[in-house]
Amino acid sequence: MGTFWSAFLVGGLICVVGQLLLDLTPLTPAHVLSLLVVAGAVMAGFGWYEPLIKFAGAGATVPITSFGNSLVEGAISESKRSGLIGVLTGIFEITSAGISAAIIFGFLTALVFRPKG
């Protein structure tokens, strides 16, 4: 039961921070999205995101901050194996499934619904 509470609290806190940034600052949703991805990447760079995942589980892996963590983790692991080129390839190796899903489902949604614009 403790895992559910920690996931709820951490995931909720990440969402609250994002919502407060939207409500209390002139930042656009794109700015907040980018800020949360960068925050996850910085936390991963300092080694803080992995303990957060161990503590909160899905509360830390589902929000967008986890994407930043995945980018850094992929770059670090591949750079150890392949050197400098691994930094570039590692970013895409770990995140390619999520990026592909976003593109495919975005396309399918645009076919079903009428996009604005």
Stockholm file with secondary structure:
# STOCKHOLM 1.0

chainA/1-117         MGTFWSAFLVGGLICVVGQLLLDLTPLTPAHVLSLLVVAGAVMAGFGWYEPLIKFAGAGATVPITSFGNSLVEGAISESKRSGLIGVLTGIFEITSAGISAAIIFGFLTALVFRPKG
#=GR chainA/1-117 SS CHHHHHHHHHHHHHHHHHHHHHHHSSCCHHHHHHHHHHHHHHHHHTTCHHHHHHHHTHHHHSSTHHHHHHHHHHHHHHHHHHTHHHHHHHHHHHHHHHHHHHHHHHHHHHHHSCCCC
#=GC SS_cons         CHHHHHHHHHHHHHHHHHHHHHHHSSCCHHHHHHHHHHHHHHHHHTTCHHHHHHHHTHHHHSSTHHHHHHHHHHHHHHHHHHTHHHHHHHHHHHHHHHHHHHHHHHHHHHHHSCCCC
//
